[in-house]
Amino acid sequence: MQRLCNTEDIPEREARGFDTDKGPILVTQRDGAFYAYLNNCPHLGTELEYQENQFLDMDREYIICSTHGALFQVEDGSCIFGPCQGDHLTAVEISVHSDGGIYLVE
């Protein structure tokens, strides 16, 4: 397993990007749970953030695509607004270990 970071590196309602063997991914935290997705918009195939680690909208409620403003739910990656409505971000399996590490499941 590839260690991505520690849990404290991703505060509540923030997100971080990582380059992995599976490609670029983002990890975000919501209500103490961590979620990971490929950093790839299902509409255009572009990376989501407009600046490094800027994956969330201004209210930090949704993952946003900087290219066309599509909004995705954090908990399941479903697009709720924009041209890819009904599509989903591709989930990536991660594991939070007792050592405080977040690991990419291979």
Biopython code that builds the backbone (N, CA, C, O; Angstrom):
import numpy as np
from Bio.PDB.StructureBuilder import StructureBuilder

atoms = [
    (1, "MET", "N", (0.826, -1.191, 0.000)),
    (1, "MET", "CA", (0.000, 0.000, 0.000)),
    (1, "MET", "C", (0.868, 1.252, 0.000)),
    (1, "MET", "O", (1.920, 1.302, 0.638)),
    (2, "GLN", "N", (0.410, 2.241, -0.718)),
    (2, "GLN", "CA", (1.120, 3.516, -0.795)),
    (2, "GLN", "C", (0.550, 4.475, 0.248)),
    (2, "GLN", "O", (-0.648, 4.757, 0.256)),
    (3, "ARG", "N", (1.417, 4.968, 1.121)),
    (3, "ARG", "CA", (0.994, 5.951, 2.124)),
    (3, "ARG", "C", (0.876, 7.312, 1.442)),
    (3, "ARG", "O", (1.812, 7.770, 0.787)),
    (4, "LEU", "N", (-0.282, 7.952, 1.601)),
    (4, "LEU", "CA", (-0.507, 9.252, 0.990)),
    (4, "LEU", "C", (-0.154, 10.389, 1.930)),
    (4, "LEU", "O", (0.526, 11.337, 1.538)),
    (5, "CYS", "N", (-0.620, 10.295, 3.184)),
    (5, "CYS", "CA", (-0.414, 11.374, 4.145)),
    (5, "CYS", "C", (-0.936, 10.928, 5.499)),
    (5, "CYS", "O", (-1.341, 9.778, 5.673)),
    (6, "ASN", "N", (-0.922, 11.838, 6.449)),
    (6, "ASN", "CA", (-1.547, 11.620, 7.753)),
    (6, "ASN", "C", (-2.929, 12.247, 7.750)),
    (6, "ASN", "O", (-3.203, 13.159, 6.970)),
    (7, "THR", "N", (-3.798, 11.758, 8.621)),
    (7, "THR", "CA", (-5.161, 12.294, 8.673)),
    (7, "THR", "C", (-5.165, 13.790, 8.981)),
    (7, "THR", "O", (-6.003, 14.526, 8.459)),
    (8, "GLU", "N", (-4.241, 14.245, 9.819)),
    (8, "GLU", "CA", (-4.232, 15.677, 10.166)),
    (8, "GLU", "C", (-3.774, 16.568, 9.010)),
    (8, "GLU", "O", (-3.897, 17.790, 9.086)),
    (9, "ASP", "N", (-3.250, 15.968, 7.945)),
    (9, "ASP", "CA", (-2.854, 16.742, 6.769)),
    (9, "ASP", "C", (-4.056, 17.189, 5.936)),
    (9, "ASP", "O", (-3.928, 18.047, 5.063)),
    (10, "ILE", "N", (-5.233, 16.598, 6.214)),
    (10, "ILE", "CA", (-6.446, 16.945, 5.479)),
    (10, "ILE", "C", (-7.523, 17.323, 6.487)),
    (10, "ILE", "O", (-8.308, 16.473, 6.906)),
    (11, "PRO", "N", (-7.564, 18.594, 6.879)),
    (11, "PRO", "CA", (-8.574, 19.040, 7.847)),
    (11, "PRO", "C", (-10.001, 18.878, 7.299)),
    (11, "PRO", "O", (-10.213, 18.717, 6.097)),
    (12, "GLU", "N", (-10.945, 18.925, 8.203)),
    (12, "GLU", "CA", (-12.362, 18.857, 7.851)),
    (12, "GLU", "C", (-12.697, 19.894, 6.787)),
    (12, "GLU", "O", (-12.310, 21.058, 6.889)),
    (13, "ARG", "N", (-13.429, 19.446, 5.755)),
    (13, "ARG", "CA", (-13.872, 20.296, 4.638)),
    (13, "ARG", "C", (-12.719, 20.934, 3.863)),
    (13, "ARG", "O", (-12.824, 22.058, 3.372)),
    (14, "GLU", "N", (-11.624, 20.191, 3.768)),
    (14, "GLU", "CA", (-10.526, 20.572, 2.879)),
    (14, "GLU", "C", (-10.172, 19.365, 2.030)),
    (14, "GLU", "O", (-10.662, 18.263, 2.278)),
    (15, "ALA", "N", (-9.332, 19.563, 1.039)),
    (15, "ALA", "CA", (-8.941, 18.485, 0.131)),
    (15, "ALA", "C", (-7.489, 18.664, -0.265)),
    (15, "ALA", "O", (-6.964, 19.777, -0.259)),
    (16, "ARG", "N", (-6.852, 17.568, -0.605)),
    (16, "ARG", "CA", (-5.461, 17.581, -1.069)),
    (16, "ARG", "C", (-5.329, 16.660, -2.274)),
    (16, "ARG", "O", (-6.014, 15.642, -2.375)),
    (17, "GLY", "N", (-4.449, 17.029, -3.171)),
    (17, "GLY", "CA", (-4.179, 16.214, -4.346)),
    (17, "GLY", "C", (-2.899, 15.426, -4.176)),
    (17, "GLY", "O", (-1.973, 15.865, -3.494)),
    (18, "PHE", "N", (-2.851, 14.248, -4.804)),
    (18, "PHE", "CA", (-1.692, 13.365, -4.734)),
    (18, "PHE", "C", (-1.465, 12.714, -6.090)),
    (18, "PHE", "O", (-2.416, 12.369, -6.791)),
    (19, "ASP", "N", (-0.185, 12.546, -6.458)),
    (19, "ASP", "CA", (0.171, 11.765, -7.632)),
    (19, "ASP", "C", (0.416, 10.345, -7.167)),
    (19, "ASP", "O", (1.235, 10.110, -6.279)),
    (20, "THR", "N", (-0.291, 9.395, -7.765)),
    (20, "THR", "CA", (-0.197, 7.998, -7.355)),
    (20, "THR", "C", (0.003, 7.110, -8.569)),
    (20, "THR", "O", (-0.017, 7.575, -9.709)),
    (21, "ASP", "N", (0.196, 5.820, -8.308)),
    (21, "ASP", "CA", (0.311, 4.847, -9.392)),
    (21, "ASP", "C", (-0.987, 4.737, -10.189)),
    (21, "ASP", "O", (-0.975, 4.316, -11.346)),
    (22, "LYS", "N", (-2.107, 5.117, -9.570)),
    (22, "LYS", "CA", (-3.408, 5.090, -10.241)),
    (22, "LYS", "C", (-3.690, 6.389, -10.976)),
    (22, "LYS", "O", (-4.738, 6.534, -11.604)),
    (23, "GLY", "N", (-2.756, 7.340, -10.902)),
    (23, "GLY", "CA", (-2.936, 8.654, -11.504)),
    (23, "GLY", "C", (-3.175, 9.688, -10.430)),
    (23, "GLY", "O", (-3.118, 9.373, -9.241)),
    (24, "PRO", "N", (-3.447, 10.932, -10.833)),
    (24, "PRO", "CA", (-3.687, 11.975, -9.831)),
    (24, "PRO", "C", (-5.028, 11.730, -9.140)),
    (24, "PRO", "O", (-6.029, 11.429, -9.790)),
    (25, "ILE", "N", (-5.032, 11.863, -7.817)),
    (25, "ILE", "CA", (-6.256, 11.698, -7.040)),
    (25, "ILE", "C", (-6.414, 12.872, -6.096)),
    (25, "ILE", "O", (-5.479, 13.641, -5.874)),
    (26, "LEU", "N", (-7.619, 12.999, -5.539)),
    (26, "LEU", "CA", (-7.860, 13.962, -4.471)),
    (26, "LEU", "C", (-8.441, 13.210, -3.290)),
    (26, "LEU", "O", (-9.176, 12.236, -3.452)),
    (27, "VAL", "N", (-8.101, 13.676, -2.103)),
    (27, "VAL", "CA", (-8.656, 13.123, -0.868)),
    (27, "VAL", "C", (-9.252, 14.292, -0.096)),
    (27, "VAL", "O", (-8.627, 15.344, 0.042)),
    (28, "THR", "N", (-10.464, 14.096, 0.405)),
    (28, "THR", "CA", (-11.137, 15.128, 1.179)),
    (28, "THR", "C", (-11.763, 14.505, 2.422)),
    (28, "THR", "O", (-11.981, 13.295, 2.486)),
    (29, "GLN", "N", (-12.048, 15.358, 3.413)),
    (29, "GLN", "CA", (-12.645, 14.889, 4.657)),
    (29, "GLN", "C", (-13.996, 15.566, 4.864)),
    (29, "GLN", "O", (-14.143, 16.773, 4.674)),
    (30, "ARG", "N", (-14.982, 14.753, 5.259)),
    (30, "ARG", "CA", (-16.302, 15.281, 5.581)),
    (30, "ARG", "C", (-16.836, 14.525, 6.785)),
    (30, "ARG", "O", (-16.981, 13.303, 6.748)),
    (31, "ASP", "N", (-17.126, 15.254, 7.849)),
    (31, "ASP", "CA", (-17.686, 14.682, 9.080)),
    (31, "ASP", "C", (-16.847, 13.521, 9.604)),
    (31, "ASP", "O", (-17.380, 12.510, 10.061)),
    (32, "GLY", "N", (-15.527, 13.682, 9.531)),
    (32, "GLY", "CA", (-14.607, 12.684, 10.068)),
    (32, "GLY", "C", (-14.309, 11.519, 9.151)),
    (32, "GLY", "O", (-13.458, 10.692, 9.477)),
    (33, "ALA", "N", (-14.980, 11.424, 8.016)),
    (33, "ALA", "CA", (-14.722, 10.354, 7.044)),
    (33, "ALA", "C", (-13.895, 10.918, 5.891)),
    (33, "ALA", "O", (-14.003, 12.098, 5.556)),
    (34, "PHE", "N", (-13.074, 10.066, 5.292)),
    (34, "PHE", "CA", (-12.211, 10.476, 4.181)),
    (34, "PHE", "C", (-12.708, 9.835, 2.894)),
    (34, "PHE", "O", (-13.103, 8.669, 2.875)),
    (35, "TYR", "N", (-12.682, 10.621, 1.811)),
    (35, "TYR", "CA", (-13.144, 10.180, 0.506)),
    (35, "TYR", "C", (-12.059, 10.483, -0.518)),
    (35, "TYR", "O", (-11.384, 11.509, -0.434)),
    (36, "ALA", "N", (-11.895, 9.581, -1.488)),
    (36, "ALA", "CA", (-10.870, 9.773, -2.515)),
    (36, "ALA", "C", (-11.467, 9.512, -3.898)),
    (36, "ALA", "O", (-12.265, 8.594, -4.086)),
    (37, "TYR", "N", (-11.058, 10.341, -4.857)),
    (37, "TYR", "CA", (-11.521, 10.234, -6.241)),
    (37, "TYR", "C", (-10.363, 10.521, -7.186)),
    (37, "TYR", "O", (-9.424, 11.240, -6.844)),
    (38, "LEU", "N", (-10.448, 9.943, -8.390)),
    (38, "LEU", "CA", (-9.508, 10.350, -9.424)),
    (38, "LEU", "C", (-9.709, 11.837, -9.681)),
    (38, "LEU", "O", (-10.841, 12.321, -9.692)),
    (39, "ASN", "N", (-8.627, 12.552, -9.885)),
    (39, "ASN", "CA", (-8.679, 13.979, -10.183)),
    (39, "ASN", "C", (-8.929, 14.138, -11.675)),
    (39, "ASN", "O", (-8.038, 14.507, -12.441)),
    (40, "ASN", "N", (-10.183, 13.846, -12.070)),
    (40, "ASN", "CA", (-10.517, 13.794, -13.475)),
    (40, "ASN", "C", (-12.014, 14.062, -13.631)),
    (40, "ASN", "O", (-12.838, 13.300, -13.125)),
    (41, "CYS", "N", (-12.360, 15.126, -14.318)),
    (41, "CYS", "CA", (-13.759, 15.442, -14.563)),
    (41, "CYS", "C", (-14.355, 14.448, -15.555)),
    (41, "CYS", "O", (-13.753, 14.207, -16.602)),
    (42, "PRO", "N", (-15.520, 13.862, -15.262)),
    (42, "PRO", "CA", (-16.110, 12.904, -16.201)),
    (42, "PRO", "C", (-16.616, 13.553, -17.486)),
    (42, "PRO", "O", (-16.878, 12.848, -18.460)),
    (43, "HIS", "N", (-16.761, 14.865, -17.512)),
    (43, "HIS", "CA", (-17.266, 15.556, -18.701)),
    (43, "HIS", "C", (-16.169, 15.791, -19.732)),
    (43, "HIS", "O", (-16.323, 15.429, -20.898)),
    (44, "LEU", "N", (-15.057, 16.399, -19.304)),
    (44, "LEU", "CA", (-13.999, 16.753, -20.254)),
    (44, "LEU", "C", (-12.690, 15.989, -20.045)),
    (44, "LEU", "O", (-11.792, 16.057, -20.884)),
    (45, "GLY", "N", (-12.581, 15.270, -18.939)),
    (45, "GLY", "CA", (-11.351, 14.542, -18.661)),
    (45, "GLY", "C", (-10.225, 15.418, -18.146)),
    (45, "GLY", "O", (-9.073, 14.985, -18.097)),
    (46, "THR", "N", (-10.545, 16.650, -17.759)),
    (46, "THR", "CA", (-9.527, 17.553, -17.238)),
    (46, "THR", "C", (-9.394, 17.377, -15.723)),
    (46, "THR", "O", (-10.289, 16.843, -15.068)),
    (47, "GLU", "N", (-8.268, 17.835, -15.181)),
    (47, "GLU", "CA", (-8.115, 17.832, -13.730)),
    (47, "GLU", "C", (-9.078, 18.851, -13.147)),
    (47, "GLU", "O", (-9.428, 19.829, -13.806)),
    (48, "LEU", "N", (-9.507, 18.624, -11.912)),
    (48, "LEU", "CA", (-10.587, 19.409, -11.325)),
    (48, "LEU", "C", (-10.170, 20.763, -10.768)),
    (48, "LEU", "O", (-10.913, 21.735, -10.909)),
    (49, "GLU", "N", (-9.007, 20.853, -10.141)),
    (49, "GLU", "CA", (-8.670, 22.068, -9.406)),
    (49, "GLU", "C", (-8.123, 23.168, -10.307)),
    (49, "GLU", "O", (-7.499, 22.901, -11.334)),
    (50, "TYR", "N", (-8.371, 24.414, -9.899)),
    (50, "TYR", "CA", (-7.844, 25.559, -10.643)),
    (50, "TYR", "C", (-6.498, 26.007, -10.098)),
    (50, "TYR", "O", (-5.705, 26.614, -10.819)),
    (51, "GLN", "N", (-6.234, 25.711, -8.830)),
    (51, "GLN", "CA", (-4.939, 25.921, -8.201)),
    (51, "GLN", "C", (-4.656, 24.689, -7.362)),
    (51, "GLN", "O", (-5.568, 23.926, -7.045)),
    (52, "GLU", "N", (-3.413, 24.494, -7.006)),
    (52, "GLU", "CA", (-3.035, 23.316, -6.234)),
    (52, "GLU", "C", (-3.909, 23.179, -4.985)),
    (52, "GLU", "O", (-4.042, 24.115, -4.196)),
    (53, "ASN", "N", (-4.492, 22.011, -4.827)),
    (53, "ASN", "CA", (-5.324, 21.629, -3.680)),
    (53, "ASN", "C", (-6.605, 22.458, -3.526)),
    (53, "ASN", "O", (-7.174, 22.508, -2.436)),
    (54, "GLN", "N", (-7.063, 23.103, -4.595)),
    (54, "GLN", "CA", (-8.310, 23.872, -4.569)),
    (54, "GLN", "C", (-9.405, 23.066, -5.276)),
    (54, "GLN", "O", (-9.753, 23.345, -6.423)),
    (55, "PHE", "N", (-9.936, 22.071, -4.578)),
    (55, "PHE", "CA", (-10.921, 21.159, -5.156)),
    (55, "PHE", "C", (-12.355, 21.464, -4.741)),
    (55, "PHE", "O", (-13.288, 20.942, -5.351)),
    (56, "LEU", "N", (-12.556, 22.291, -3.723)),
    (56, "LEU", "CA", (-13.887, 22.510, -3.184)),
    (56, "LEU", "C", (-14.421, 23.886, -3.562)),
    (56, "LEU", "O", (-13.658, 24.821, -3.805)),
    (57, "ASP", "N", (-15.750, 23.990, -3.606)),
    (57, "ASP", "CA", (-16.364, 25.284, -3.904)),
    (57, "ASP", "C", (-16.118, 26.259, -2.753)),
    (57, "ASP", "O", (-15.529, 25.886, -1.739)),
    (58, "MET", "N", (-16.563, 27.496, -2.904)),
    (58, "MET", "CA", (-16.270, 28.531, -1.912)),
    (58, "MET", "C", (-16.834, 28.204, -0.522)),
    (58, "MET", "O", (-16.247, 28.579, 0.492)),
    (59, "ASP", "N", (-17.966, 27.507, -0.482)),
    (59, "ASP", "CA", (-18.570, 27.131, 0.800)),
    (59, "ASP", "C", (-18.006, 25.816, 1.347)),
    (59, "ASP", "O", (-18.388, 25.376, 2.431)),
    (60, "ARG", "N", (-17.109, 25.204, 0.604)),
    (60, "ARG", "CA", (-16.501, 23.914, 0.969)),
    (60, "ARG", "C", (-17.543, 22.821, 1.176)),
    (60, "ARG", "O", (-17.395, 21.936, 2.018)),
    (61, "GLU", "N", (-18.595, 22.917, 0.381)),
    (61, "GLU", "CA", (-19.689, 21.950, 0.457)),
    (61, "GLU", "C", (-19.552, 20.860, -0.605)),
    (61, "GLU", "O", (-19.870, 19.698, -0.351)),
    (62, "TYR", "N", (-19.074, 21.237, -1.804)),
    (62, "TYR", "CA", (-18.996, 20.323, -2.941)),
    (62, "TYR", "C", (-17.602, 20.342, -3.573)),
    (62, "TYR", "O", (-16.861, 21.318, -3.455)),
    (63, "ILE", "N", (-17.268, 19.246, -4.242)),
    (63, "ILE", "CA", (-16.092, 19.219, -5.113)),
    (63, "ILE", "C", (-16.523, 19.935, -6.390)),
    (63, "ILE", "O", (-17.620, 19.702, -6.898)),
    (64, "ILE", "N", (-15.661, 20.804, -6.906)),
    (64, "ILE", "CA", (-16.023, 21.597, -8.082)),
    (64, "ILE", "C", (-14.999, 21.403, -9.190)),
    (64, "ILE", "O", (-13.800, 21.298, -8.935)),
    (65, "CYS", "N", (-15.489, 21.358, -10.421)),
    (65, "CYS", "CA", (-14.595, 21.323, -11.574)),
    (65, "CYS", "C", (-14.316, 22.758, -11.992)),
    (65, "CYS", "O", (-15.239, 23.513, -12.300)),
    (66, "SER", "N", (-13.065, 23.127, -12.003)),
    (66, "SER", "CA", (-12.705, 24.505, -12.336)),
    (66, "SER", "C", (-12.945, 24.826, -13.807)),
    (66, "SER", "O", (-13.044, 26.000, -14.164)),
    (67, "THR", "N", (-13.039, 23.827, -14.660)),
    (67, "THR", "CA", (-13.207, 24.075, -16.091)),
    (67, "THR", "C", (-14.601, 24.583, -16.419)),
    (67, "THR", "O", (-14.743, 25.528, -17.195)),
    (68, "HIS", "N", (-15.643, 23.970, -15.840)),
    (68, "HIS", "CA", (-16.996, 24.383, -16.193)),
    (68, "HIS", "C", (-17.949, 24.497, -15.001)),
    (68, "HIS", "O", (-19.154, 24.660, -15.191)),
    (69, "GLY", "N", (-17.422, 24.412, -13.777)),
    (69, "GLY", "CA", (-18.232, 24.660, -12.592)),
    (69, "GLY", "C", (-19.133, 23.525, -12.152)),
    (69, "GLY", "O", (-20.002, 23.737, -11.305)),
    (70, "ALA", "N", (-18.962, 22.337, -12.689)),
    (70, "ALA", "CA", (-19.777, 21.203, -12.240)),
    (70, "ALA", "C", (-19.533, 20.960, -10.755)),
    (70, "ALA", "O", (-18.412, 21.111, -10.268)),
    (71, "LEU", "N", (-20.594, 20.583, -10.037)),
    (71, "LEU", "CA", (-20.502, 20.313, -8.603)),
    (71, "LEU", "C", (-20.748, 18.830, -8.348)),
    (71, "LEU", "O", (-21.656, 18.225, -8.918)),
    (72, "PHE", "N", (-19.920, 18.264, -7.478)),
    (72, "PHE", "CA", (-19.996, 16.842, -7.145)),
    (72, "PHE", "C", (-20.159, 16.672, -5.641)),
    (72, "PHE", "O", (-19.502, 17.364, -4.863)),
    (73, "GLN", "N", (-21.024, 15.762, -5.228)),
    (73, "GLN", "CA", (-21.183, 15.479, -3.813)),
    (73, "GLN", "C", (-19.921, 14.798, -3.282)),
    (73, "GLN", "O", (-19.354, 13.922, -3.935)),
    (74, "VAL", "N", (-19.494, 15.210, -2.099)),
    (74, "VAL", "CA", (-18.288, 14.646, -1.487)),
    (74, "VAL", "C", (-18.487, 13.174, -1.158)),
    (74, "VAL", "O", (-17.587, 12.364, -1.379)),
    (75, "GLU", "N", (-19.651, 12.820, -0.636)),
    (75, "GLU", "CA", (-19.864, 11.477, -0.109)),
    (75, "GLU", "C", (-19.918, 10.377, -1.166)),
    (75, "GLU", "O", (-19.556, 9.235, -0.879)),
    (76, "ASP", "N", (-20.365, 10.699, -2.391)),
    (76, "ASP", "CA", (-20.451, 9.638, -3.410)),
    (76, "ASP", "C", (-19.932, 10.050, -4.784)),
    (76, "ASP", "O", (-19.950, 9.242, -5.712)),
    (77, "GLY", "N", (-19.470, 11.287, -4.931)),
    (77, "GLY", "CA", (-18.889, 11.735, -6.194)),
    (77, "GLY", "C", (-19.891, 12.020, -7.290)),
    (77, "GLY", "O", (-19.494, 12.260, -8.430)),
    (78, "SER", "N", (-21.193, 12.002, -6.982)),
    (78, "SER", "CA", (-22.193, 12.221, -8.026)),
    (78, "SER", "C", (-22.275, 13.697, -8.393)),
    (78, "SER", "O", (-22.199, 14.574, -7.533)),
    (79, "CYS", "N", (-22.429, 13.949, -9.682)),
    (79, "CYS", "CA", (-22.545, 15.316, -10.186)),
    (79, "CYS", "C", (-23.984, 15.774, -9.998)),
    (79, "CYS", "O", (-24.921, 15.133, -10.473)),
    (80, "ILE", "N", (-24.144, 16.895, -9.297)),
    (80, "ILE", "CA", (-25.488, 17.415, -9.033)),
    (80, "ILE", "C", (-25.777, 18.707, -9.797)),
    (80, "ILE", "O", (-26.906, 19.199, -9.791)),
    (81, "PHE", "N", (-24.749, 19.253, -10.453)),
    (81, "PHE", "CA", (-24.928, 20.485, -11.223)),
    (81, "PHE", "C", (-23.870, 20.544, -12.310)),
    (81, "PHE", "O", (-22.707, 20.217, -12.072)),
    (82, "GLY", "N", (-24.274, 20.960, -13.505)),
    (82, "GLY", "CA", (-23.332, 21.142, -14.594)),
    (82, "GLY", "C", (-23.579, 20.178, -15.735)),
    (82, "GLY", "O", (-24.510, 19.374, -15.684)),
    (83, "PRO", "N", (-22.742, 20.254, -16.772)),
    (83, "PRO", "CA", (-22.961, 19.477, -17.989)),
    (83, "PRO", "C", (-22.810, 17.964, -17.809)),
    (83, "PRO", "O", (-23.233, 17.198, -18.676)),
    (84, "CYS", "N", (-22.222, 17.530, -16.712)),
    (84, "CYS", "CA", (-22.063, 16.085, -16.500)),
    (84, "CYS", "C", (-23.031, 15.573, -15.437)),
    (84, "CYS", "O", (-22.796, 14.527, -14.832)),
    (85, "GLN", "N", (-24.129, 16.317, -15.207)),
    (85, "GLN", "CA", (-25.108, 15.923, -14.201)),
    (85, "GLN", "C", (-25.558, 14.495, -14.450)),
    (85, "GLN", "O", (-25.902, 14.124, -15.572)),
    (86, "GLY", "N", (-25.551, 13.698, -13.389)),
    (86, "GLY", "CA", (-25.886, 12.276, -13.493)),
    (86, "GLY", "C", (-24.661, 11.389, -13.563)),
    (86, "GLY", "O", (-24.756, 10.195, -13.275)),
    (87, "ASP", "N", (-23.507, 11.939, -13.938)),
    (87, "ASP", "CA", (-22.243, 11.192, -13.944)),
    (87, "ASP", "C", (-21.642, 11.215, -12.540)),
    (87, "ASP", "O", (-22.159, 11.875, -11.639)),
    (88, "HIS", "N", (-20.556, 10.492, -12.376)),
    (88, "HIS", "CA", (-19.865, 10.419, -11.082)),
    (88, "HIS", "C", (-18.368, 10.571, -11.269)),
    (88, "HIS", "O", (-17.814, 10.211, -12.308)),
    (89, "LEU", "N", (-17.722, 11.109, -10.245)),
    (89, "LEU", "CA", (-16.277, 11.007, -10.168)),
    (89, "LEU", "C", (-15.940, 9.538, -9.917)),
    (89, "LEU", "O", (-16.757, 8.796, -9.372)),
    (90, "THR", "N", (-14.752, 9.123, -10.310)),
    (90, "THR", "CA", (-14.327, 7.737, -10.097)),
    (90, "THR", "C", (-13.719, 7.610, -8.708)),
    (90, "THR", "O", (-12.681, 8.203, -8.413)),
    (91, "ALA", "N", (-14.382, 6.825, -7.855)),
    (91, "ALA", "CA", (-13.905, 6.619, -6.489)),
    (91, "ALA", "C", (-12.611, 5.816, -6.486)),
    (91, "ALA", "O", (-12.401, 4.938, -7.323)),
    (92, "VAL", "N", (-11.758, 6.135, -5.534)),
    (92, "VAL", "CA", (-10.491, 5.429, -5.330)),
    (92, "VAL", "C", (-10.510, 4.896, -3.905)),
    (92, "VAL", "O", (-10.828, 5.629, -2.968)),
    (93, "GLU", "N", (-10.171, 3.623, -3.741)),
    (93, "GLU", "CA", (-10.215, 3.021, -2.411)),
    (93, "GLU", "C", (-9.002, 3.439, -1.589)),
    (93, "GLU", "O", (-7.856, 3.295, -2.012)),
    (94, "ILE", "N", (-9.292, 3.961, -0.402)),
    (94, "ILE", "CA", (-8.242, 4.323, 0.557)),
    (94, "ILE", "C", (-8.557, 3.642, 1.878)),
    (94, "ILE", "O", (-9.666, 3.159, 2.103)),
    (95, "SER", "N", (-7.555, 3.614, 2.741)),
    (95, "SER", "CA", (-7.710, 3.008, 4.058)),
    (95, "SER", "C", (-7.040, 3.912, 5.080)),
    (95, "SER", "O", (-5.916, 4.369, 4.877)),
    (96, "VAL", "N", (-7.745, 4.167, 6.189)),
    (96, "VAL", "CA", (-7.188, 4.948, 7.291)),
    (96, "VAL", "C", (-6.732, 3.959, 8.353)),
    (96, "VAL", "O", (-7.537, 3.193, 8.884)),
    (97, "HIS", "N", (-5.446, 3.977, 8.660)),
    (97, "HIS", "CA", (-4.868, 3.030, 9.615)),
    (97, "HIS", "C", (-4.753, 3.642, 11.005)),
    (97, "HIS", "O", (-4.828, 4.858, 11.178)),
    (98, "SER", "N", (-4.572, 2.777, 11.980)),
    (98, "SER", "CA", (-4.473, 3.212, 13.368)),
    (98, "SER", "C", (-3.238, 4.083, 13.620)),
    (98, "SER", "O", (-3.169, 4.777, 14.633)),
    (99, "ASP", "N", (-2.262, 4.049, 12.702)),
    (99, "ASP", "CA", (-1.081, 4.903, 12.850)),
    (99, "ASP", "C", (-1.345, 6.341, 12.404)),
    (99, "ASP", "O", (-0.448, 7.184, 12.419)),
    (100, "GLY", "N", (-2.609, 6.608, 12.001)),
    (100, "GLY", "CA", (-2.979, 7.950, 11.541)),
    (100, "GLY", "C", (-2.703, 8.173, 10.076)),
    (100, "GLY", "O", (-2.907, 9.280, 9.579)),
    (101, "GLY", "N", (-2.249, 7.164, 9.367)),
    (101, "GLY", "CA", (-1.942, 7.294, 7.960)),
    (101, "GLY", "C", (-3.132, 6.993, 7.069)),
    (101, "GLY", "O", (-3.981, 6.163, 7.392)),
    (102, "ILE", "N", (-3.174, 7.685, 5.940)),
    (102, "ILE", "CA", (-4.145, 7.401, 4.891)),
    (102, "ILE", "C", (-3.373, 6.710, 3.776)),
    (102, "ILE", "O", (-2.385, 7.241, 3.270)),
    (103, "TYR", "N", (-3.832, 5.520, 3.399)),
    (103, "TYR", "CA", (-3.128, 4.689, 2.437)),
    (103, "TYR", "C", (-4.012, 4.418, 1.214)),
    (103, "TYR", "O", (-5.223, 4.233, 1.330)),
    (104, "LEU", "N", (-3.379, 4.400, 0.054)),
    (104, "LEU", "CA", (-4.032, 4.005, -1.174)),
    (104, "LEU", "C", (-4.086, 2.485, -1.212)),
    (104, "LEU", "O", (-3.056, 1.824, -1.080)),
    (105, "VAL", "N", (-5.273, 1.928, -1.390)),
    (105, "VAL", "CA", (-5.396, 0.476, -1.478)),
    (105, "VAL", "C", (-5.079, 0.077, -2.907)),
    (105, "VAL", "O", (-5.696, 0.573, -3.851)),
    (106, "GLU", "N", (-4.120, -0.816, -3.062)),
    (106, "GLU", "CA", (-3.663, -1.240, -4.411)),
    (106, "GLU", "C", (-4.604, -2.256, -5.021)),
    (106, "GLU", "O", (-4.375, -2.715, -6.140)),
]
sb = StructureBuilder()
sb.init_structure("model")
sb.init_model(0)
sb.init_chain("A")
sb.init_seg("    ")
for serial, (resi, resn, name, xyz) in enumerate(atoms, 1):
    if name == "N":
        sb.init_residue(resn, " ", resi, " ")
    sb.init_atom(name, np.array(xyz, "f"), 0.0, 1.0, " ", f" {name:<3s}", serial, name[0])
structure = sb.get_structure()
